[in-house]
Amino acid sequence: METLHIESFDPQQANQHEFMALNAFENRLRAEQWPEDAPFTLERTMRELRELPPFIDLQLWIVRQSQTSEIVARASTTILRTEQNKHLMSFDIAVLAEMRRQGIAKRLLPLVAERAKKERRRILQTHTDSAIPAGEAFMKRLSARMGIASHTNQLDLAQLDPNLIRQWQERAPQAEFELGLWEGTYPQEEIESVAKLIEVMNTEPRDNLEMEDWHWSPEQLREWQASLKQRKTEQWTMYARERATRQFAGYTEVFWNPQQPELLQQGDTGVFPKYRNRGLGRWLKAAMLEKILKDRPYVKRIRTGNADSNAAMLKINHELGFRPYKSWNTWQVELDRVLEYLGMRRE
């Protein structure tokens, strides 16, 4: 352990050589987590870290081998500068496979705890990936509690039934509702309504997560979309609107980056409770898939994340052909418990 050196990594100040080392580290992790995906280019890694929206406050540390300067581990903390969930801080600790079980994660954990203390965040949350069992073992040693179990589900577009998506659209309540599409930025004249629309995601299952409803301001939405543009990620948002009232009923969104042209990420899909059981979720999904097939024929697979308890969305996705790709767990642990584990004092 004496050959390892921990240092802060500031994406805004780091030079290209430093980013090259970080990119090599992150791509080794991705090869373990997402073996069928191409590695990230240096440009993409730099953009992903440098172009975050202002309300996302990220802090990074790296662990280098003193002799080679190779990065062998990384820790990060993320705080959302919002009016809600001021008790939460997210963190992530990653260690290369050959360096695990040597106490590196425990050496990085005090940096995480110190930031939580400084920011007065009493609950720490993190995710663990079934591809890396060491993460779950570490959280259990911390006596962390399971917040929610999820899966990444994947759809092979070659297996998609075109008749199914046509039938879902034909059965849609088109007399009562209409669909619309935003390619890229939300229209400014609709931005406040959009902020209310995406609050539908507060109705998705949270299981045991100690989390309040999120409320995104129009300014935060603008910052988020500016960040996507800088990171070269294209967003499509399809919405359903009630014809009589002009009220938004639900939406679905997808994200695509040209550096991974064969992969598309399915983001949120939600319908407000009062509009459910009318086929809107299926209509939105089917119409979006039709557009993907028409306008992005090079996309081969779509990935989405779903809570295992989200039966309604899982039913729709299963009918479309999405299949489990890997499982994730979200854990939460009190700062006091982390400090106790580390033998640190809370001042």
C-alpha positions as CSV (number, residue, x, y, z in Angstrom):
1,M,0.0,0.0,0.0
2,E,3.0,2.3,0.5
3,T,3.4,2.5,-3.3
4,L,0.0,4.1,-3.8
5,H,-0.7,7.8,-3.8
6,I,-4.1,9.5,-3.4
7,E,-4.7,12.9,-5.0
8,S,-7.5,15.1,-6.0
9,F,-8.5,15.2,-9.7
10,D,-10.1,18.5,-10.9
11,P,-11.6,18.0,-14.4
12,Q,-11.5,21.7,-15.1
13,Q,-7.8,22.0,-14.3
14,A,-6.5,18.5,-15.4
15,N,-4.4,18.4,-18.6
16,Q,-4.7,16.0,-21.5
17,H,-2.0,13.7,-20.2
18,E,-3.9,13.4,-16.8
19,F,-7.1,12.7,-18.6
20,M,-5.5,10.0,-20.7
21,A,-4.6,8.1,-17.5
22,L,-8.2,8.5,-16.2
23,N,-9.7,7.5,-19.5
24,A,-7.6,4.3,-19.5
25,F,-8.7,3.5,-16.0
26,E,-12.4,4.1,-16.7
27,N,-12.3,2.0,-19.9
28,R,-10.9,-0.9,-18.0
29,L,-13.9,-0.7,-15.7
30,R,-16.3,-0.3,-18.6
31,A,-14.8,-3.5,-20.2
32,E,-15.8,-5.3,-17.0
33,Q,-19.2,-3.7,-16.7
34,W,-20.2,-3.4,-20.3
35,P,-18.2,-5.9,-22.3
36,E,-20.0,-5.5,-25.6
37,D,-19.5,-1.7,-25.7
38,A,-16.7,0.2,-27.4
39,P,-14.4,2.1,-25.0
40,F,-14.9,5.8,-24.5
41,T,-12.6,8.1,-26.5
42,L,-10.5,10.6,-24.6
43,E,-12.6,13.5,-26.0
44,R,-15.8,11.9,-24.6
45,T,-14.4,11.3,-21.2
46,M,-13.2,14.9,-21.0
47,R,-16.6,16.3,-22.1
48,E,-18.5,14.0,-19.7
49,L,-16.6,15.4,-16.8
50,R,-16.1,19.0,-17.8
51,E,-19.5,19.8,-19.1
52,L,-21.8,18.9,-16.2
53,P,-24.6,21.4,-15.4
54,P,-23.8,23.8,-12.6
55,F,-26.2,22.3,-10.1
56,I,-24.3,19.0,-10.2
57,D,-21.3,19.4,-7.8
58,L,-18.8,16.6,-8.4
59,Q,-15.6,16.0,-6.6
60,L,-13.0,13.4,-7.6
61,W,-10.0,11.6,-6.2
62,I,-7.7,9.1,-7.9
63,V,-5.2,6.5,-6.6
64,R,-2.0,6.2,-8.6
65,Q,0.8,3.6,-8.4
66,S,3.8,5.7,-7.5
67,Q,6.2,3.9,-9.9
68,T,4.1,3.8,-13.0
69,S,1.6,6.7,-12.4
70,E,-1.2,4.3,-13.5
71,I,-4.6,5.1,-12.0
72,V,-5.8,2.0,-10.1
73,A,-8.8,3.4,-8.2
74,R,-11.1,6.4,-8.1
75,A,-13.6,7.9,-5.7
76,S,-16.2,10.5,-6.4
77,T,-18.9,12.4,-4.5
78,T,-21.9,14.1,-6.1
79,I,-24.1,16.7,-4.5
80,L,-27.2,18.1,-6.3
81,R,-27.5,21.8,-5.5
82,T,-31.3,21.8,-5.3
83,E,-33.9,22.8,-2.7
84,Q,-34.8,19.2,-2.1
85,N,-33.0,16.2,-0.6
86,K,-30.4,18.3,1.2
87,H,-29.7,15.4,3.4
88,L,-28.3,13.2,0.6
89,M,-24.9,12.8,-1.0
90,S,-24.1,10.3,-3.7
91,F,-20.7,8.6,-3.8
92,D,-18.9,6.0,-5.9
93,I,-15.6,4.1,-5.3
94,A,-14.1,2.0,-8.0
95,V,-11.0,-0.2,-7.9
96,L,-9.4,-2.2,-10.7
97,A,-10.0,-5.9,-10.3
98,E,-6.4,-6.9,-9.6
99,M,-6.2,-4.3,-6.8
100,R,-9.3,-5.2,-4.9
101,R,-9.4,-6.6,-1.4
102,Q,-6.3,-4.6,-0.4
103,G,-8.0,-2.0,1.6
104,I,-8.0,0.7,-1.1
105,A,-11.7,1.5,-0.8
106,K,-11.4,1.9,2.9
107,R,-8.5,4.4,2.4
108,L,-10.7,6.4,0.0
109,L,-13.9,6.3,2.2
110,P,-12.6,9.0,4.7
111,L,-12.5,11.5,1.8
112,V,-16.1,10.8,1.1
113,A,-17.1,11.0,4.8
114,E,-15.2,14.3,5.2
115,R,-17.1,15.9,2.4
116,A,-20.4,14.7,3.8
117,K,-19.5,16.2,7.1
118,K,-18.6,19.5,5.6
119,E,-21.8,19.6,3.5
120,R,-24.0,18.4,6.4
121,R,-25.3,15.4,4.4
122,R,-26.4,12.7,6.8
123,I,-27.3,10.0,4.2
124,L,-24.9,8.6,1.7
125,Q,-26.1,6.7,-1.4
126,T,-24.3,4.6,-3.9
127,H,-25.0,1.9,-6.5
128,T,-23.4,-1.5,-6.9
129,D,-23.2,-3.6,-10.1
130,S,-23.7,-7.3,-10.2
131,A,-20.7,-7.5,-12.6
132,I,-18.5,-6.4,-9.7
133,P,-19.6,-8.3,-6.5
134,A,-16.9,-6.6,-4.4
135,G,-19.0,-3.5,-4.3
136,E,-21.9,-5.2,-2.6
137,A,-19.6,-6.9,-0.1
138,F,-18.1,-3.5,0.8
139,M,-21.5,-2.0,1.4
140,K,-22.5,-4.9,3.6
141,R,-19.3,-4.4,5.7
142,L,-20.5,-0.8,6.2
143,S,-23.9,-2.2,7.4
144,A,-25.5,-0.2,4.6
145,R,-29.2,-0.7,3.8
146,M,-30.7,-1.7,0.5
147,G,-32.7,1.2,-0.9
148,I,-33.9,-0.2,-4.1
149,A,-33.1,-3.1,-6.4
150,S,-33.0,-2.5,-10.2
151,H,-32.0,-4.0,-13.5
152,T,-30.6,-2.7,-16.7
153,N,-32.8,-4.2,-19.3
154,Q,-31.8,-4.4,-23.0
155,L,-33.8,-4.6,-26.2
156,D,-32.2,-6.1,-29.3
157,L,-34.0,-4.2,-32.1
158,A,-33.6,-7.1,-34.5
159,Q,-36.0,-9.0,-32.2
160,L,-38.6,-6.2,-32.0
161,D,-42.0,-7.1,-33.4
162,P,-43.1,-4.3,-35.8
163,N,-46.7,-5.6,-35.7
164,L,-46.8,-5.0,-32.0
165,I,-45.8,-1.4,-32.1
166,R,-48.3,-0.8,-34.9
167,Q,-51.1,-2.4,-32.9
168,W,-50.3,-0.3,-29.8
169,Q,-50.5,2.9,-31.9
170,E,-53.8,1.8,-33.6
171,R,-55.3,1.1,-30.2
172,A,-54.2,4.4,-28.7
173,P,-56.9,7.0,-27.5
174,Q,-56.2,9.4,-30.4
175,A,-59.5,11.1,-30.1
176,E,-58.7,12.3,-26.5
177,F,-54.9,12.7,-26.7
178,E,-52.2,13.8,-29.2
179,L,-48.5,13.1,-29.3
180,G,-45.8,15.6,-29.9
181,L,-42.0,15.5,-30.2
182,W,-39.1,17.7,-29.1
183,E,-35.8,16.9,-30.8
184,G,-33.2,18.4,-28.6
185,T,-34.0,21.5,-26.5
186,Y,-37.4,22.0,-24.9
187,P,-39.2,25.0,-26.4
188,Q,-38.7,28.0,-24.2
189,E,-42.4,28.9,-24.3
190,E,-43.2,25.5,-22.7
191,I,-40.3,25.3,-20.2
192,E,-42.4,25.8,-17.1
193,S,-45.0,23.2,-18.2
194,V,-42.1,20.8,-19.0
195,A,-40.8,21.3,-15.4
196,K,-44.2,20.2,-14.1
197,L,-44.4,17.4,-16.7
198,I,-41.2,15.7,-15.5
199,E,-42.5,15.7,-11.9
200,V,-44.5,12.6,-13.0
201,M,-41.3,10.7,-12.2
202,N,-41.9,11.4,-8.5
203,T,-44.7,8.7,-8.8
204,E,-42.2,5.9,-9.7
205,P,-41.4,3.4,-7.1
206,R,-38.7,4.3,-4.5
207,D,-39.0,1.3,-2.2
208,N,-36.9,2.1,0.8
209,L,-35.0,5.1,-0.5
210,E,-35.0,8.0,2.0
211,M,-35.7,10.5,-0.7
212,E,-38.1,13.5,-1.2
213,D,-39.8,14.5,-4.4
214,W,-37.5,16.3,-6.8
215,H,-38.7,19.6,-8.3
216,W,-36.6,20.9,-11.2
217,S,-36.7,24.6,-12.0
218,P,-36.8,25.9,-15.6
219,E,-33.3,27.2,-15.2
220,Q,-32.0,23.8,-14.1
221,L,-33.7,22.2,-17.2
222,R,-31.9,24.8,-19.4
223,E,-28.6,24.0,-17.7
224,W,-29.2,20.3,-18.1
225,Q,-29.9,20.6,-21.8
226,A,-27.0,22.9,-22.4
227,S,-24.8,20.2,-20.7
228,L,-26.2,17.5,-23.0
229,K,-25.4,19.7,-26.1
230,Q,-21.8,20.2,-24.9
231,R,-21.4,16.5,-24.3
232,K,-22.7,15.8,-27.8
233,T,-25.6,13.7,-26.5
234,E,-28.9,14.1,-28.5
235,Q,-32.2,13.9,-26.7
236,W,-35.6,13.1,-28.1
237,T,-38.7,13.7,-25.9
238,M,-42.1,12.5,-27.0
239,Y,-45.1,13.7,-25.0
240,A,-48.8,13.0,-24.8
241,R,-51.2,15.9,-24.3
242,E,-54.9,15.9,-23.6
243,R,-56.7,17.6,-26.5
244,A,-59.5,19.1,-24.4
245,T,-57.4,20.7,-21.7
246,R,-54.0,21.0,-23.4
247,Q,-52.5,19.4,-20.3
248,F,-49.5,17.1,-20.5
249,A,-50.4,13.6,-19.6
250,G,-47.0,11.8,-19.9
251,Y,-43.7,11.5,-21.8
252,T,-40.8,9.3,-22.8
253,E,-37.3,10.3,-23.6
254,V,-34.2,8.7,-25.3
255,F,-30.6,9.7,-25.5
256,W,-28.0,9.0,-28.2
257,N,-24.3,9.8,-28.6
258,P,-22.7,9.5,-32.0
259,Q,-19.6,7.9,-30.5
260,Q,-21.7,4.9,-29.6
261,P,-24.0,4.8,-32.7
262,E,-25.3,1.3,-32.2
263,L,-26.5,2.0,-28.6
264,L,-29.5,4.1,-27.5
265,Q,-30.4,4.9,-23.9
266,Q,-34.0,4.9,-22.9
267,G,-34.5,7.6,-20.2
268,D,-37.7,8.3,-18.2
269,T,-41.1,7.2,-19.2
270,G,-44.1,8.3,-17.1
271,V,-47.8,8.9,-17.2
272,F,-49.7,10.9,-14.5
273,P,-51.9,8.6,-12.4
274,K,-55.1,10.2,-13.6
275,Y,-54.3,9.3,-17.2
276,R,-53.2,5.7,-16.6
277,N,-54.8,2.5,-17.9
278,R,-55.6,4.1,-21.3
279,G,-52.7,2.8,-23.3
280,L,-50.6,6.1,-23.2
281,G,-47.4,4.4,-22.0
282,R,-47.6,1.8,-24.8
283,W,-48.5,4.5,-27.3
284,L,-45.5,6.7,-26.3
285,K,-43.1,3.8,-26.4
286,A,-44.4,2.5,-29.7
287,A,-44.3,5.8,-31.4
288,M,-40.7,6.5,-30.2
289,L,-39.6,3.1,-31.3
290,E,-41.1,3.7,-34.8
291,K,-39.1,6.9,-35.0
292,I,-35.9,5.2,-33.9
293,L,-36.3,2.5,-36.6
294,K,-37.0,5.1,-39.2
295,D,-34.4,7.8,-38.4
296,R,-31.7,5.9,-36.6
297,P,-31.5,2.5,-38.4
298,Y,-27.9,2.0,-37.2
299,V,-29.1,1.6,-33.6
300,K,-29.0,-2.1,-32.7
301,R,-29.8,-2.1,-29.0
302,I,-31.7,0.0,-26.5
303,R,-30.9,0.0,-22.7
304,T,-33.1,1.2,-19.9
305,G,-33.0,1.0,-16.1
306,N,-36.0,-0.2,-14.2
307,A,-36.7,-0.7,-10.5
308,D,-37.6,-4.4,-9.9
309,S,-40.7,-3.1,-8.2
310,N,-42.0,-1.1,-11.1
311,A,-44.4,-3.8,-12.4
312,A,-46.3,-1.6,-14.8
313,M,-43.2,-0.5,-16.8
314,L,-41.6,-3.9,-16.6
315,K,-44.7,-5.4,-18.2
316,I,-44.6,-3.0,-21.1
317,N,-40.8,-3.4,-21.6
318,H,-41.1,-7.2,-21.4
319,E,-43.8,-7.2,-24.1
320,L,-41.5,-5.2,-26.3
321,G,-38.7,-7.7,-25.8
322,F,-36.5,-6.0,-23.3
323,R,-34.6,-8.7,-21.3
324,P,-32.5,-8.4,-18.1
325,Y,-28.9,-7.4,-18.8
326,K,-27.6,-6.9,-15.3
327,S,-28.8,-6.1,-11.8
328,W,-28.0,-3.0,-9.7
329,N,-28.6,-2.2,-6.1
330,T,-28.9,1.3,-4.6
331,W,-27.6,1.4,-1.0
332,Q,-27.9,4.0,1.7
333,V,-25.9,4.4,4.8
334,E,-25.9,7.0,7.5
335,L,-22.9,9.2,7.8
336,D,-22.7,8.4,11.5
337,R,-22.4,4.7,10.6
338,V,-19.5,5.4,8.1
339,L,-17.7,7.5,10.7
340,E,-18.1,4.7,13.3
341,Y,-16.7,2.2,10.8
342,L,-13.7,4.4,10.1
343,G,-13.1,5.3,13.7
344,M,-13.6,8.9,12.9
345,R,-15.2,11.5,15.1
346,R,-18.2,13.6,14.2
347,E,-17.4,17.2,15.2
